[in-house]
Amino acid sequence: MSENKPKVAFICVHNSCRSQIAEALGKHFTSDVFESYSAGTETKPQINQDAVRLIKDIYGIDMEKTQYSKLITDIPEVDVVITMGCNVECPWLPSRYREDWGLDDPTGKSDEEFRKVIAIIELKIKELRQKIIEKQIL
């Protein structure tokens, strides 16, 4: 891939859980193909602590060291927008491609529910990586 990798934004309202997980896993699994960012229309003072704990436990990634809650105005222009499933409240960003993953927010739910969402995000990120490599999008 060229030095100019596509930029992918994972977007939800609060930028504290699903989009942060997606940014972490995007950086972990696909940094060779695209740059990962996350953002929302509102921010939280900290990333969801269950997400932080489980991502550290499963992947050895400390999201609090490399990420923070950001507004959509805090990230660069992007090529791809992935919304996490925020229905009518989903923030809009200009992009060349967009997709909604329709994920339920696991905040306040069991570790099992978190792990299910994390596994789906990992799978979808790997699928997105393949779509970009095969030029099915962009």
Protein Blocks (a to p, Z undefined) as FASTA:
>chain_A
ZZbdcddddddfkopmmmmmmmmmmmmmmmmmbccddddfbdcfbdcfklmmmmmmmnop
afklmgccddfklpccdfbdcdeblajmlccdddfbdcdehiacfehiafklmmmmmmmm
mmmmmmmmmmmmnomgZZ
